Amino acid sequence: MGRGRHHAGPARAGASVGEPIDPESWVTPAPDDALYPSGVLADEVLEERETATLAFVALLQRLPPRQRAVLLLKDVAGFSAEEIGETLDLSVSAVSSALHRARAAMPADPGAYRDPPPAVVREYVRCWESRDLDGLLALLREDIVLAMPPWPVWFRGREAVRRFLTSPRFTAFWTSGIRVALTRANGQVALIFHRDQGQVRHSIQLPRFDGVSFAEIYNLVGTTYLHGFPLDEAATERFGAPRLS
């Protein structure tokens, strides 16, 4: 998520989220089985996986179409400048210029992703399902960033997140009886939230773990973002779920 670079609207210190905007304006997560049909993330594809994380894809979305295409063809697909030029009907100099601009606009390190330890994932899920606010906050970095598309605001800092999680609007969701199903999306651990005693699908969350605590939480609210994921909670937990043993 890149320190909030791709979040629309201002960060909020309080609990207000305003009104949602068009869901199509946001990057949609992709199930891992669509990205990695073999179901295995071998060592040789770990570097490739970094280019599939939602954080990296969201940053790519900010680039102009030509720069985005050139960057993907060169740095992800491995095309030569000549091949890119033929594909996009550009001169080699135009390809080089677009590539230079795209690389300059992207961070040098989009943020390496590694799965949280299984025990941390179990505790994280437990805190959400049991409404253990203090336990949850203890797992978050002090400068945690929480974003919730399609709402165009985001929250920075543990206290700002605490205020939002204790607001009447969020409390109504959290007290409905939520269940969390584990899956994978964009090469990383993802959580599908169900409300009303686990009967209704609500959102999908992609948290980023920095090796010590959770640094960012990207929570996409609505079934629009759950396209391609199993409808049944039990099936979701069998669907590429991270091993927690």
C-alpha positions, 0 to 999 in steps of 0.5 A, spaced: 500 500 500 506 504 499 504 509 505 498 511 503 500 513 496 494 510 492 489 511 497 483 516 495 482 522 499 485 524 506 487 520 512 482 521 517 483 522 525 476 520 527 471 515 525 467 518 519 468 515 513 463 519 508 460 516 502 462 510 498 465 511 491 464 507 485 467 500 486 470 500 479 475 505 481 478 500 486 483 495 484 480 488 485 483 482 488 485 476 484 484 469 487 491 465 487 488 460 483 487 464 478 494 467 478 498 461 480 494 455 477 499 450 480 497 452 487 504 452 489 508 458 490 515 455 489 522 459 490 523 461 483 516 465 483 517 468 489 520 474 486 514 474 481 509 474 486 511 481 489 509 484 482 502 481 483 501 484 490 495 488 491 500 494 493 504 493 487 498 493 482 495 499 486 501 503 484 501 501 477 494 503 476 496 510 477 501 510 471 499 512 464 497 506 460 503 507 456 508 507 461 504 501 465 504 497 459 511 498 458 513 497 465 509 490 465 512 488 458 519 490 460 520 488 468 515 483 469 514 479 462 522 480 460 521 483 453 526 487 450 525 494 448 525 492 440 519 487 442 516 492 446 516 497 440 513 492 436 508 490 440 505 497 442 507 500 435 513 505 438 520 507 437 525 504 441 527 511 444 519 512 445 519 505 449 526 507 453 522 514 455 516 511 457 520 506 461 524 511 465 518 515 467 514 509 469 520 507 473 521 514 476 514 514 478 514 507 482 518 506 489 525 503 488 522 497 493 514 496 492 515 492 499 517 485 499 511 481 502 512 475 506 506 471 510 505 472 517 507 466 521 501 461 522 501 463 530 500 470 528 495 469 523 491 465 528 491 470 533 489 475 528 483 471 526 481 470 533 481 477 535 477 479 529 472 473 531 472 474 539 472 482 538 478 483 542 480 490 540 486 490 545 489 484 542 488 486 535 491 493 536 497 490 539 498 486 533 498 493 529 504 497 528 504 504 531 503 507 524 498 502 521 494 504 515 487 502 514 483 503 508 476 500 506 474 501 499 469 503 496 470 509 502 475 514 499 478 515 506 483 511 510 486 512 517 493 512 519 495 510 526 493 505 532 489 511 535 485 513 529 484 505 528 481 504 535 477 510 534 474 507 528 473 500 530 469 503 537 465 507 532 457 506 532 458 504 525 463 499 525 460 496 532 454 494 529 458 490 524 463 487 529 457 485 534 453 482 528 457 475 529 463 475 524 466 469 522 473 469 518 475 464 512 482 464 510 484 464 503 489 467 498 489 473 494 494 476 489 500 472 492 498 473 500 494 471 505 487 474 505 481 474 510 474 473 507 469 476 513 462 474 514 457 477 518 450 475 521 453 469 525 457 468 519 451 467 514 453 473 510 459 475 506 461 482 507 468 483 505 475 481 503 481 483 507 489 483 505 493 485 511 501 486 510 505 484 515 512 487 516 516 481 520 514 484 527 507 487 526 501 488 521 503 495 517 497 496 513 490 493 512 486 493 505 479 491 507 475 491 501 467 492 503 462 488 498 461 482 494 463 486 488 470 484 490 469 477 492 468 475 484 472 468 483 472 466 491 468 461 493 461 462 496 461 457 501 465 459 508 467 452 509 470 451 501 473 458 502 477 455 508 479 449 503 481 454 497 488 455 497 488 457 505 495 458 508 497 452 512 497 454 520 499 448 523 
